[in-house]
Amino acid sequence: MKHGGDRYRNEIKYDFSVNTNPFGIPNRVHAALADAISQAQYYPDPEHEKLTHALAKRYAVKPEQILCANGASELFTSIALTLQPKKALLTMPCFGGYERSLKAVSCEIVQYNLAEADGFCLTSAVLEQLTDDLDIIYLACPNNPNGSMLNPDLFLKIIEIAKKNQTMVVLDLCFFELMDPKCQQEWMDCHLRICNLVNHSNLMIVNAFTKTLALAGVRIGYGFVGDPELAERIRMSMPEWNNSIFAQAAGIAAVHEGAYVLQCASEITKWKANLRRSLSNLGAKVYDSDANFLLVKWPDEKQAAEMAERLLNEYGILIRNCDSFQGLSGAYWRIAIRQPKENALLLNALAEITNGRTHEKITFEQNIIEHVLPQDIESTSMATIRKELQMMNYQLDETLAPVILRCIHTSADFEYADTLCFSDNAVRIAQDLIRKGADIVTDTNMGLSGINKKELAKYGGCVHCFMAEESVAAEAKKRGLTRATVSMEHAATIDKPIIFAIGNAPTALVALRGLYEKGYRPAFIIGVPVGFVNVVASKEMIMETDIPYIVNRGRKGGSNVAAAICNALLYDMRNQ
């Protein structure tokens, strides 16, 4: 089976034949793969329990509706083996794996050829092909190899007709998260998130981290089936231990990379426009694409083959010849969007080969600066954060949203949507304390500077930081303690309710837990210290008590985040 180009039997410097994320594997996933080496001596979990629950939380579905597989290809094969369809509809050209899996069960394949005049996009004309003798239909959004988005309204019509005909629909979303974010939003606006799609009893969804996180060699596929019984039947058709220790570890980490992928998709969309324009200038016909790749057609098939050979032999550049796709010839190429420097190398090589009109070396274009009025920067940022969270399937609790949004705004880190933890009624309790004149004690002067003291003063409160006081430093040295510990003891003598905002020192949280056990009760704790030593454990210690809290689990945090949480509470009160 031909997948991209053959990199194992060719010397390749730049690979445009496979459509993986050009930004590569994110650091968190890379670290998870490295950490998994120590577990390689053990069998992987055959139930994929941690990965399944991580996916369930990420997409707001039930664990029993999730399938984990050795790449998307195993899912296509297992679906065919389980359902044993007699007759299937494929829209051509499409990914060859569909046909391969259907032929394995001797299924009759009805081919519906997409029209070049329509840019090989699926149109409403396909509805006439949805006969009641079809057992299964395969669709993709976006379609491979042309990259066109599946129109959401047309998709819903197909699902409706297929349901009446008792026809199963398999929806391939392997490239979805690398599509133009505007196209992703179009699906979101039609309530076509995964949590909505699983409500369709005749729909199965196939996805993978292969493309989105450049993990082709790790093989992490996953699927969603609304009917748990059907999901279990498909699961039973798969081999045991089909996800390695490495695949499961990487998958658990990958679930949290929605923000990374969305940012990548935004950049890829910009680069695609530049690449498309330059390819057109070199004489290629370039079809509209919503994906992270382009379908191009050269005027002459023989010339296209010669160009591809020269690219490989003279420049080490591998592209995807599309002659294996039904309805296409060797005149068609599928070109992945790579980093701008690599795109420029491809274009310059093509210009030299074709004696193209581009005589000056092509360089990658810089990002375009968006013009935003000063007074609109914060609101624009918050709107962007909300939009991106929505596209990552996060359902924000509006009570907690001001805190989560401001933490992300401060750090540009969407992981806070996952890791911020709130005790029951935390926001209301903290704001009630502020209204009653509570003071805030922080563990750094940065935190002291960052909290809006003018807003707090409206309610009679003030902000303290005792870390730099000479008496605190002297006592800490005398007793062999940290200044943070002594500062917390000093703050405990203040005769009014105190909100502790800890963004730097885990020893401050440890000290507060000790004071609590001796009978002192902090009114509220914001626990977001950052670092590697005792940070995680100190946060967990606070969440084990009955003290109201806002805590960020894990190593991340900081004084800026502590101040951001305080300000989020204050600004939300101002807007009420």
Residue, then its C-alpha position, 0 to 999 in steps of 0.5 A: m500500500k502506497h503511503g506518501g512517498d517511499r522514504y525508506r528506499n530513497e535519500i530524502k532531505y525534505d519530505f512533502s509527501v506526508n501531511t504531518n504537522p510541520f511543527g513536529i512533536p510537542n515537548r510534552v509528548h516528546a517527554a512522555l515518549a522518553d519517560a516510557i522507555s523505563q516501562a518498556q519491559y512491561y506489557p502495555d495496558p490491554e484496556h487502554e484505561k488511562l488513555t481512554h479516560a483522557l480521551a473521554k474527558r477531552y471530547a466529553v464522551k463516555p469511555e465505553q464509546i471510545l476505541c483505541a487502535n494502532g493508528a487509524s488504519e487498524l480502525f478501518t480494518s476492524i470496522a470492516l471485519t466487525l460489520q462485514p458490509k456487502k456493499a459500500l459507497l466511496t467518493m473518489p478520489c479518497f484515502g486508499g485505506y478505505e478500499r483496502s479494508l473493504k476488499a479484505v471482507s469481499c465487499e462490493i464497492v460503489q465508486y462515486n467520482l468527484a468532479e474536477a470541475d467542482g475541485f473534487c469537492l463533495t456536492s449535494a449530487v451525492l445524495e442521489q447515490l444513497t440507495d437503501d442497499l448500501d451497508i456503509i459509506y466512507l466520508a472524510c473531513p477534509n478529504n484526502p487528497n484534495g483537502s476540501m472540507l465536508n460541508p456540515d449541512l450536506f453531512l447532516k443530510i447524508i447522515e439523515i438519509a443513511k439512518k433511514n436506509q439503515t446505512m452506517v457512516v464512517l467519518d474520517l477526521c484524521f486531518f480535521e484539527l489541522m484544517d483552517p480554524k475558520c472551517q473547524q469553527e463552521w462545524m462547531d457552529c453546526h453543533l458538530r463536536i464529537c460529543n454531538l456526533v456520537n448521538h448519531s447511532n449510524l455514525m462511527i468516527v475515526n481519528a488519530f494523532t498521526k497527522t496532528l502531532a507528527l506521530a506517524g511512527v508511534r501509531i495512535g488511532y482512536g475512534f468514537v462509536g455512539d452504541p457501546e455494544l457496537a464499540e465492544r464488538i469492534r474492540m473484540s476484533m482487534p488484537e491484544w496490546n495493540n497500543s504499545i507502552f509508548a503509544q499510550a504514554a504519548g496519547i495521554a500527553a497528546v490529549h492536552e495539546g489542543a491549543y498547540v495544534l490549533q496554533c499550528a493550524s493557524e500558521i499552516t493556513k497562512w503558509k498555505a496561501n503563500l505556497r499556493r500563490s507561488l505554485s500557481n505562478l510556476g504554472a501549476k493548477v492549485y485546487d482549493s484546500d482547507a487542509n494542511f496540504l495542496l492538490v496541484k496539477w501540472p499541464d503534462e503528466k510526463q513532465a510532472a514525473e520528470m520534475a518529481e524525479r529531479l526533485l528527489n535526485e537533485y534536491g532530496i525533495l520527496i513529493r506525493n505523486c497521485d497516480s494511485f488515487q482513483g480518478l487522478s493521474g501522475a500529473y497530480w501531486r499532493i504537497a504537504i505544507r511544511q515550514p516556510k524555509e522548506n516551502a521556499l526550498l521547494l519553490n526555488a527547486l521547482a523554479e530552477i527545474t521549470n525555468g519558471r518566472t521566479h528569477e529571484k530566490i523565494t524567501f519565506e514571508q513574515n507573519i502579518i501584524e494584526h491591527v488592534l486598537p489599544q483599548d481593544i487588545e484585552s477584549t480581543s484576546m479574551a474573545t480569541i481564548r474563548k473561541e479557541l477553547q470552544m474549538m478544543n471542545y472545552q465547555l466552560d463553567e461560566t462561574l469559573a470562566p473569569v479565572i480560567l480565561r485570565c490565567i490563560h490570558t496571562s500565561a498564553d497556556f491553555e493547559y490551565a483549562d485542564t489543571l485549575c482546580f476549584s473547591d465547592n463554590a470557590v469563586r463565590i466564597a472568595q468574592d464574598l470575603i473580598r466584599k467583607g474587607a478581607d486582605i490578600v497576602t502574597d509570597t512575592n513582591m511581584g505578586l504584590s505589584g500585580i494585584n490591583k490594589k485600587e480595586l481591592a481598596k474599594y471593599g476595604g482590603c489591602v495587599h501584604c507581602f512580608m518576604a522583604e521585611e528585615s524581621v522576617a529575614a532575621e527570624a528565618k535565618k535564626r530558626g533555619l526556615t525559609r522566609a516564606t514559612v515565617s511570612m505565613e506565620h506572620a500573616a496568621t497574626i493579622d486579625k481579619p480574614i486573609i486570602f493567601a495568594i501563593g505563586n512562588a514558594p511551595t514552602a508557603l503552602v506547607a507552612l499554611r497546612g501546618l498552621y491549619e493543623k495547629g488550629y489556624r484557618p486561612a479564609f481562602i488559599i490561591g495555590v499556584p507556586v511554580g517549580f520542581v521541588n515539592v510544588v506538586a505535593s504542596k498543592e495536593m496538601i492544600m486540596e486535602t483540607d476543607i479550606p476553600y481554594i483555587v489551586n493549579r495542579g502540577r508544576k505550573g503557576g507563578s506570581n503572575v498567575a496568582a495575581a491574575i486570579c486575584n484580579a479575575l475575582l476583582y474584575d468579575m465583581r466590578n462587572q456584576 
